[in-house]
Each structure stands twice: as C-alpha cells, then as structure tokens.
Amino acid sequence: MTSISLTPEELEAMLDRAARRGAKQALSAIGLHDTNAAKDINEMRDLLEVWRDTRKGIWTTFVKVTTIAIITFIAGAVWMQLGNK
C-alpha cells in the first residue's frame, strides 16, 4: 500500500473544491442552480415574511373577535337581568 502525502495547502484546496462541488449539487437538486436562484431565494424570503405577518394578523383578529364576543355576551346577560326587574 502506498502512502499519499499532501501539504496543508493541497489538502485545503482539495477540501474547498469538494465543498464547492457538493454545494453546487445540493443547490441543483433543489432547483437553485441557475441565474435566477438569487431572485428565487429572495421571493421565498418575501413569501415567508408575508406568511408570518398574515399568521400574526389572523391571531390578532381571533383575539379581538373572541374578546368582543365575550363582552357582548356579558352585556346581553346584564341587559336581560335589568330587563327582568
């Protein structure tokens, strides 16, 4: 068996090439290998931001509607009690 020796610079260059090749393959596998990849990623980030804002808005609306429903129920109960006297 022969021994292979690499200088630290050669090893680093080889690892760098392998990392770049792996990154290119990974991006290609998910469809982000062309010139529009940066635009696609920005659009995905924008969509994620809109989704988070929408989810927050839905939660806020739900809390408001629930609060108004409870207050309306209490007001109705008080009105009915005052109406019976």
Backbone as ProteinMPNN parsed JSONL, in Angstrom:
{"seq_chain_A": "MTSISLTPEELEAMLDRAARRGAKQALSAIGLHDTNAAKDINEMRDLLEVWRDTRKGIWTTFVKVTTIAIITFIAGAVWMQLGNK", "coords_chain_A": {"N_chain_A": [[0.851, -1.173, 0.0], [0.583, 2.192, -0.862], [1.686, 5.312, 0.398], [0.11, 8.403, 0.649], [0.929, 11.728, 0.565], [0.036, 14.965, 1.46], [0.369, 18.466, 1.238], [-0.555, 20.966, 3.659], [-1.767, 23.092, 2.275], [-2.493, 21.907, -0.169], [-4.304, 19.991, 0.746], [-6.26, 21.676, 1.853], [-7.103, 23.027, -0.47], [-8.155, 20.871, -1.914], [-10.256, 20.08, -0.237], [-11.765, 22.402, -0.345], [-12.544, 22.459, -3.07], [-14.101, 20.126, -3.104], [-16.121, 20.834, -1.317], [-17.306, 22.989, -2.661], [-18.217, 21.656, -4.963], [-20.041, 19.881, -3.811], [-21.876, 21.72, -2.712], [-22.851, 22.91, -5.067], [-24.114, 20.688, -6.23], [-26.082, 20.177, -4.313], [-27.622, 22.542, -4.42], [-28.446, 22.347, -7.067], [-30.029, 20.071, -6.893], [-32.271, 20.988, -5.573], [-33.265, 22.791, -7.31], [-32.07, 25.295, -7.509], [-29.972, 26.199, -9.177], [-29.552, 27.852, -11.317], [-29.273, 31.1, -13.002], [-31.317, 32.551, -11.933], [-31.509, 31.929, -9.29], [-30.863, 33.534, -7.015], [-32.875, 35.445, -7.128], [-35.085, 33.757, -6.812], [-34.668, 32.824, -4.19], [-34.886, 35.225, -2.759], [-37.583, 35.78, -3.292], [-38.758, 33.621, -1.976], [-38.079, 34.252, 0.661], [-39.513, 36.638, 0.935], [-42.128, 35.621, 0.666], [-42.229, 34.016, 2.944], [-42.035, 35.973, 4.931], [-44.42, 37.395, 4.465], [-46.24, 35.348, 5.048], [-45.735, 35.002, 7.809], [-46.517, 37.525, 8.767], [-49.226, 37.454, 8.05], [-50.152, 35.29, 9.567], [-49.754, 36.327, 12.127], [-51.551, 38.462, 12.002], [-53.975, 37.076, 11.713], [-54.121, 35.772, 14.186], [-54.289, 37.993, 15.904], [-56.725, 39.087, 15.055], [-58.447, 36.967, 15.735], [-58.247, 37.013, 18.549], [-59.332, 39.554, 19.07], [-61.99, 39.268, 18.074], [-62.924, 37.208, 19.725], [-62.766, 38.474, 22.231], [-64.592, 40.595, 21.876], [-66.914, 39.069, 21.512], [-67.198, 37.878, 24.03], [-67.525, 40.154, 25.67], [-69.893, 41.137, 24.544], [-71.649, 39.033, 25.183], [-71.616, 39.236, 27.997], [-72.661, 41.838, 28.284], [-75.199, 41.415, 27.175], [-76.254, 39.569, 29.013], [-76.338, 41.154, 31.345], [-78.127, 43.121, 30.464], [-80.435, 41.557, 30.109], [-80.89, 40.779, 32.738], [-81.411, 43.23, 33.953], [-83.673, 43.906, 32.57], [-85.533, 42.116, 33.523], [-86.274, 43.002, 35.992]], "CA_chain_A": [[0.0, 0.0, 0.0], [1.4, 3.397, -0.959], [1.291, 6.408, 1.274], [-0.079, 9.669, -0.064], [1.148, 12.864, 1.464], [-0.418, 16.248, 0.928], [0.705, 19.625, 2.051], [-1.784, 21.565, 4.186], [-2.383, 23.898, 1.234], [-3.124, 20.988, -1.112], [-5.469, 19.421, 1.427], [-7.282, 22.728, 1.94], [-7.623, 23.248, -1.823], [-8.971, 19.711, -2.261], [-11.484, 20.18, 0.556], [-12.526, 23.536, -0.874], [-13.164, 22.004, -4.316], [-15.144, 19.148, -2.77], [-17.231, 21.568, -0.703], [-17.978, 23.731, -3.732], [-18.922, 20.682, -5.804], [-21.192, 19.414, -3.038], [-22.858, 22.805, -2.628], [-23.479, 23.031, -6.386], [-25.014, 19.549, -6.406], [-27.225, 20.356, -3.416], [-28.457, 23.596, -4.995], [-29.047, 21.807, -8.288], [-31.057, 19.098, -6.505], [-33.497, 21.69, -5.155], [-33.672, 23.696, -8.38], [-31.488, 26.635, -7.352], [-28.665, 26.136, -9.825], [-29.449, 28.747, -12.47], [-29.005, 32.512, -12.72], [-32.455, 33.119, -11.198], [-31.527, 31.37, -7.941], [-30.896, 34.605, -6.01], [-34.232, 36.008, -7.191], [-35.98, 32.759, -6.218], [-34.476, 32.822, -2.732], [-35.485, 36.46, -2.254], [-39.034, 35.611, -3.346], [-39.146, 32.716, -0.887], [-37.981, 35.024, 1.905], [-40.664, 37.545, 0.955], [-43.315, 34.818, 0.944], [-42.174, 33.621, 4.352], [-42.34, 37.164, 5.723], [-45.857, 37.642, 4.311], [-46.928, 34.298, 5.805], [-45.614, 35.316, 9.241], [-47.379, 38.685, 9.029], [-50.614, 37.003, 7.94], [-50.429, 34.459, 10.74], [-49.861, 37.246, 13.259], [-52.802, 39.196, 11.821], [-55.089, 36.157, 11.994], [-54.158, 35.577, 15.632], [-54.777, 39.241, 16.494], [-58.151, 39.168, 14.74], [-59.129, 35.966, 16.545], [-58.313, 37.506, 19.927], [-60.285, 40.669, 19.093], [-63.348, 38.742, 17.895], [-63.265, 36.481, 20.947], [-62.981, 39.462, 23.284], [-65.863, 41.279, 21.588], [-67.996, 38.108, 21.757], [-67.354, 37.736, 25.486], [-68.094, 41.407, 26.176], [-71.287, 41.174, 24.08], [-72.386, 38.083, 26.0], [-71.771, 39.826, 29.339], [-73.598, 42.966, 28.172], [-76.526, 40.839, 26.97], [-76.701, 38.99, 30.276], [-76.671, 42.274, 32.228], [-79.352, 43.734, 29.936], [-81.557, 40.663, 30.415], [-81.138, 40.841, 34.186], [-82.029, 44.518, 34.242], [-84.984, 43.883, 31.945], [-86.431, 41.27, 34.32], [-86.606, 43.655, 37.268]], "C_chain_A": [[0.9, 1.24, 0.0], [0.825, 4.477, -0.068], [1.2, 7.684, 0.443], [0.128, 10.785, 0.937], [0.753, 14.148, 0.751], [0.061, 17.355, 1.845], [-0.601, 20.203, 2.589], [-2.516, 22.405, 3.141], [-3.104, 23.035, 0.216], [-4.385, 20.376, -0.509], [-6.6, 20.439, 1.506], [-7.91, 22.996, 0.569], [-8.534, 22.094, -2.238], [-10.303, 19.746, -1.508], [-12.378, 21.311, 0.051], [-13.25, 23.143, -2.169], [-14.309, 21.035, -4.04], [-16.361, 19.843, -2.166], [-18.013, 22.346, -1.75], [-18.795, 22.792, -4.623], [-20.174, 20.167, -5.081], [-22.276, 20.47, -2.928], [-23.585, 22.982, -3.959], [-24.469, 21.894, -6.627], [-26.262, 19.698, -5.533], [-28.168, 21.43, -3.963], [-29.155, 23.114, -6.268], [-30.188, 20.849, -7.95], [-32.364, 19.769, -6.092], [-33.9, 22.774, -6.147], [-33.125, 25.105, -8.265], [-30.088, 26.699, -7.973], [-28.486, 27.14, -10.959], [-29.23, 30.195, -12.038], [-30.148, 33.176, -11.955], [-32.504, 32.668, -9.746], [-31.619, 32.461, -6.872], [-32.284, 35.244, -5.963], [-35.226, 35.057, -6.537], [-35.881, 32.753, -4.692], [-35.079, 34.075, -2.119], [-37.01, 36.376, -2.248], [-39.513, 34.679, -2.238], [-39.082, 33.423, 0.461], [-39.153, 35.986, 2.037], [-41.952, 36.792, 1.276], [-43.371, 34.384, 2.403], [-42.523, 34.793, 5.26], [-43.838, 37.486, 5.657], [-46.658, 36.611, 5.103], [-46.887, 34.599, 7.291], [-46.5, 36.498, 9.609], [-48.85, 38.296, 9.006], [-51.013, 36.184, 9.161], [-50.596, 35.326, 11.985], [-51.182, 38.017, 13.187], [-54.017, 38.335, 12.123], [-55.227, 35.955, 13.497], [-54.719, 36.82, 16.32], [-56.275, 39.386, 16.259], [-58.947, 38.174, 15.576], [-59.293, 36.443, 17.987], [-59.327, 38.647, 20.032], [-61.725, 40.176, 18.997], [-63.802, 38.008, 19.154], [-63.559, 37.446, 22.092], [-64.309, 40.179, 23.092], [-67.039, 40.347, 21.865], [-68.247, 37.948, 23.252], [-67.991, 38.983, 26.083], [-69.557, 41.527, 25.763], [-72.153, 40.223, 24.899], [-72.642, 38.647, 27.396], [-72.77, 40.974, 29.296], [-75.022, 42.464, 27.981], [-77.084, 40.249, 28.243], [-77.105, 40.086, 31.259], [-77.974, 42.929, 31.772], [-80.577, 42.882, 30.249], [-81.883, 40.693, 31.904], [-81.828, 42.148, 34.556], [-83.423, 44.588, 33.659], [-85.998, 43.083, 32.742], [-86.866, 41.949, 35.614], [-87.615, 44.737, 37.106]], "O_chain_A": [[1.857, 1.321, 0.769], [-0.38, 4.532, 0.178], [2.087, 7.998, -0.351], [-0.441, 10.773, 2.028], [1.099, 14.372, -0.409], [0.144, 17.194, 3.063], [-1.66, 19.946, 2.017], [-3.747, 22.431, 3.12], [-4.201, 23.379, -0.223], [-5.41, 20.259, -1.18], [-7.759, 20.108, 1.258], [-9.124, 23.172, 0.469], [-9.577, 22.322, -2.851], [-11.354, 19.472, -2.086], [-13.602, 21.182, 0.026], [-14.427, 23.457, -2.344], [-15.363, 21.118, -4.67], [-17.499, 19.483, -2.467], [-19.244, 22.361, -1.728], [-19.929, 23.102, -4.989], [-21.238, 20.039, -5.687], [-23.462, 20.159, -3.037], [-24.8, 23.183, -3.981], [-25.549, 22.12, -7.172], [-27.369, 19.381, -5.967], [-29.384, 21.241, -3.964], [-30.317, 23.441, -6.509], [-31.202, 20.822, -8.647], [-33.439, 19.187, -6.241], [-34.78, 23.585, -5.858], [-33.672, 26.026, -8.872], [-29.146, 27.195, -7.356], [-27.39, 27.268, -11.504], [-29.027, 30.478, -10.858], [-29.964, 34.253, -11.386], [-33.456, 32.994, -9.037], [-32.382, 32.319, -5.917], [-32.801, 35.545, -4.887], [-36.108, 35.49, -5.795], [-36.894, 32.685, -3.995], [-35.718, 34.002, -1.07], [-37.657, 36.843, -1.31], [-40.556, 34.92, -1.63], [-39.946, 33.211, 1.312], [-39.721, 36.136, 3.118], [-42.772, 37.265, 2.063], [-44.436, 34.387, 3.021], [-43.231, 34.621, 6.252], [-44.45, 37.811, 6.674], [-47.643, 36.957, 5.756], [-47.904, 34.465, 7.973], [-47.161, 36.479, 10.648], [-49.631, 38.752, 9.842], [-52.094, 36.374, 9.717], [-51.484, 35.081, 12.802], [-51.852, 38.199, 14.204], [-54.984, 38.809, 12.72], [-56.34, 35.967, 14.023], [-55.543, 36.703, 17.228], [-57.013, 39.767, 17.167], [-60.02, 38.513, 16.077], [-60.364, 36.29, 18.575], [-60.1, 38.697, 20.989], [-62.585, 40.62, 19.758], [-64.939, 38.173, 19.596], [-64.514, 37.242, 22.841], [-65.067, 40.351, 24.047], [-68.058, 40.787, 22.399], [-69.398, 37.889, 23.684], [-68.897, 38.882, 26.909], [-70.382, 41.979, 26.558], [-73.274, 40.572, 25.27], [-73.753, 38.547, 27.916], [-73.633, 41.079, 30.168], [-75.956, 43.019, 28.559], [-78.271, 40.409, 28.529], [-78.122, 39.952, 31.94], [-78.828, 43.254, 32.596], [-81.631, 43.407, 30.609], [-83.054, 40.635, 32.278], [-82.734, 42.158, 35.388], [-84.282, 45.274, 34.213], [-87.199, 43.34, 32.651], [-87.787, 41.457, 36.267], [-87.996, 45.378, 38.085]]}, "name": "protein", "num_of_chains": 1, "seq": "MTSISLTPEELEAMLDRAARRGAKQALSAIGLHDTNAAKDINEMRDLLEVWRDTRKGIWTTFVKVTTIAIITFIAGAVWMQLGNK"}
